[in-house]
Amino acid sequence: MVGPYRGLFKGPGVKGFVLAGFVGRMPMSMLGIGVVLLISTITGSFATAGAVGATTNVAFAVAAPLSGRLVDRFGQNRVIVPFSVVNALALASLMLSAALRLPEWTLYASGLLIGASSLSIGSMVRARWSTIHGGTGTLHTAFAFESVADEVVFVTGPALVTVLATAVNPYAGLVVALMCMLGGCLALAAQRRTQPPVQTVRTGGGTPILIPGIALLACVYLGLGAVFGSVDLIMVAFAEEHGVKGAAGFLLAAFAGGSMVSGLWFGSREWRISLRARFVRALGVFVVGLVPILLVDDPWVMAAVAFVAGLAISPTLITGFSLTERLVPPSLLTEGMAWISTSIGFGVAIGAWAGGHLTDTFGASDAYVFSVGAALLAALVGVGGSGLLRLPGAPSPAQS
């Protein structure tokens, strides 16, 4: 399994941008549960916590393609620095508003600014890999590694922020998230040698979302994002209902852990079937694996079920980003990948909002119905529209 990953980091500057990108994206797994833990502790309402989280994710979803376009036009380093500084100030503002018990609208205003100034660091790192290994089989391995890195973040981040928020201070997890974001982003911006070159965009070149295949992927990832957003919030409520609120991060870590294991395996294989076929099959497996989550009423059994449910996440993300890299012109690559992130962000916002209200109304166990329904809808859209994902001019099925 390790063989294909050997030599992946030998290029000049590769280890540096991989490490900086890893640290810089840590907040993507820490922020959501950190906000839920903080706001629910202060207000006693998961609906309010979910709404603040949804505000943040909607703002990110709207802003990500715009910041991606700025990156493609001006370069990563010129965009990362101002955005990361504003993001740090916005996160500090959220914590200050909570600490001073300021009016509720200040939480939403801070969440809005946090989302608008957040950058899709994963997209930027993948764009660097595309610049180095574009058009080669090594890019599949690189994208697989990035998916595994994402899942390592999602395994460690929720557990870390939960321990900090419950055992140290409700604000401690968000403080660490702020430090990781600012340090990692500034370190990535400083590494100009490996950043993609700025390419001239032809007037009237349009936006990647107008490409039918990208539009389809965006719809699918909207549904998957709703799964992620709802599960993040419902898991916290589920753990609290069973008297083990401190275990919430570990339940989420189990969900991500399954994805991490499958990502390592998936990236180590040389596939004979097409990217499109891999994508469709991963969606089907994801739906089937998520159904048992409806039947569990014990936190420790839930951890095992969540691990199994997460096994299809990485294959779905890896193939989605690989399809995006093939479908989008090089001059719009960062924006194209940002559309995938923005779709997930919109979905997470919907999932957090719906999960919060359903949890408050019906309880955590029944709220999981929404998560399974969102996964099923995403799979139906992906399978039904998979013809749009055929790659023109591919020399072999393994590349189409």
Secondary structure, DSSP 8 states (H G I E B T S, - for coil): --GGGTTTT-STTHHHHHHHHHHHTTHHHHHHHHHHHHHHHHHS-HHHHHHHHHHHHHHHHHHHHHHHHHHHHH-HHHHHHHHHHHHHHHHHHHHHHHHTT--HHHHHHHHHHHHHH---HHHHHHHHHHHHHTTSTHHHHHHHHHHHHHHHHHHHHHHHHHHIIIII-TTHHHHHHHHHHHHHHHHHHH--TTS-------TT---GGGSHHHHHHHHHHHHHHHHHHHHHHHHHHHHHHTT-GGGHHHHHHHHHHHHHHHHHHHHHS---S-HHHHHHHHHHHHHHHHGGGGG---HHHHHHHHHHHGGGHHHHHHHHHHHHHHHS-GGGHHHHHHHHHHHHHHHHHHHHHHHHHHHHHH-HHHHHHHHHHHHHHHHHHHHHTGGGG--TT-SSGGG-
